[in-house]
Structure formats: structure tokens, C-alpha cells
Amino acid sequence: MLTEVTIDDLEQARTQGAQLVDVRESDEYAEAHVPGARLMPLAILPARLHELSNDSPVYVICGCGARSAKAAEILTGAGLDARPVAGGMTAWIRSGQPVATGVPRDGKEG
């Protein structure tokens, strides 16, 4: 069973350079995302697994938590230490954490 992490857990990991993947669609990501999050929509995540390192945990965020849980299952199945973020971007924004906007040209950030 996957263990969700809190917004505080994510913020601490993020300041230490953790891998963070946003599995929402590009329009959702463009509206607001965690600074440094890499855009990897859930539908194409399996094709981009090679871009992630298995040397450290991969934090996974979506809008409210459902897609990140599914993505974490995919990542875990591929041998990665995946950690879905409880409450997703909704919780991140409500907690007053910093937010970035826009979509990088190559679909990646950070």
C-alpha cells in the first residue's frame, strides 16, 4: 500500500531537490503548479519512466490526489519509490505554498 505524504513533507523534500512529477494535463499545469514540478500527464507517464531516477523518491502530485495515487502505482510497479501527495494541488494552494504558472516548451520544468 502506498503512503501519501503531506504538503509539509513535500515542501521539505522539494527544498532538498526531490523529484516531483505533476501528472495532470498541460492546461491544468499551466494554471498553477508547484515550482520545479515536471509535467508528465498520467496518460503518457509509462512512456517517460526512463526520465526518472530510482536513486531517490519520486513525489507525485495531481489536482486532488486520485491521479497521483494511480501514477504512484505505475511508478512503484516500475521499481521506483513513489510517494503521492495527499490533497494534491488543491491542498498545496490552500496551504499558501508558492505556485508557478505556464507550461515549459519541452513539457518539462526544473
Secondary structure, DSSP 4 states (H G I P E B T S, - for coil): ----B-HHHHHHHHHTT-EEEE-S-HHHHHH-B-TTPEE--GGGGGGGGGGS-TTS-EEEE-SSSHHHHHHHHHHHHTT--EEEBTTHHHHHHHTT---B-S--TTS---
